[in-house]
Amino acid sequence: MKETVLNQPEIQAFYKANFHLLEMNILDEHPISGFSGNQTTPKEFSQSNHIRVTPTLIFYSTEGERLFKQIGIIADPQEFRWLGEYILEEGYSHESFGHYKRNKRTGH
């Protein structure tokens, strides 16, 4: 994804404008602050969020509520942008991301 999607200037600009981004190594044991301000590690955070494979993208509300979890590679920049739009439009509240993508592809 880093070589095919995350290196695209349009994708970077879209995500930076709409989201606060954090990348972490799921095996890292250096201390970080969790949502509640309690100290944790990326490894503990990953385990508590059932992250077993990478890449895994998790979108949270500003209150720390998990909104959506995307597991696996998205190799197409357009599809990765759709993922961001899906979150911003709160599509996760009424349809799967797969259904959302199908609608985007067919113009619905």
N, C-alpha and C positions, 0 to 999 in steps of 0.2 A: 504494500500500500504506500510505503514511503516513496518508492520510485515511480509509481504510476498515478497516485491520487494526491497524496499529501504535499507533493512538490509543485502542484499547480497553483499559480498565483491567485486565480479566481476562487478556488476552493479555500485557500488560506484566508483571503479577505472575507469571504462569506462567513466562515466559522469564527474568525476573530471578531467580526462585527456583531455576532449573535450569541456567542457562547464564551464561557470562561473555560479554557482548556487545561487539562492536567494529564501528563503522561507519566506512568509509573511502571517500574519493573516489578512484576508480581512476586519475585523472589527476594526483593530488597528488604533488609531488616533494619534500615536506618529509621529513626523516629520521625514521624510526621504528626500533624494535628488532624484529627477526624472532624466530622461535621459538628459534633457536640463540643469540640474543643479538647476532648480527651486525647492523650497521646496514644498512638498506635504505630504500626509499621505498614508499608505497602503489602507485605506478605500477609499480615493479619487482616488488613482491609480486604484484600483479594479473597481470602478464605471466608470471611464473614459475608461476602457478596457472591459466593459460589462461583468465583472466576477460576476456571481450571485450564483454559486455553487462551492463547492470544492470537490475533487481537480480539479484545472484547471492549466494546464501547458502552459506557453507561451514562445516561443523561439524567441529571437531577434537577429538581426545582431549586429556586433560591432558598427554600426552607430545608433543603436536604432530602426531600422525598424522591425516591427513585421513580422516574417516569418511564424509562425504556432501556432495555438491554439488547444490544446487537452483538452477536457472537459470530466471528469469522471475518474473512477478508471481503472487502468491497473493492473490486479492481477497476470499476468504471467511475470516473470523476462525476459524471452526471448522476449516477445512482447515489453516490456519496452526498452530493448536494441535495438530492431528494430526501435522503435520511434527515438532514438538517431541517428541511422544509416540513417534513412529516412531524418532527418534534415541535417546531414553531407553530404549526397549524393544529397541534394537539390531536393528530391523526391516531395516535396510540390509544386514545380513549374510545374509539369506535370501529377501528379496522386494523388488520394486520399490516405490517410494512410490505409484505408480498402483494397484498391486494392494492395498496396505495401505489406501488410501482407499476402494477399492471394497468391501473387507471391512468397513470402518467404516460405510459407508453402508447396507450390507445386514444389519448386525448380526452378522457372523461373527467 
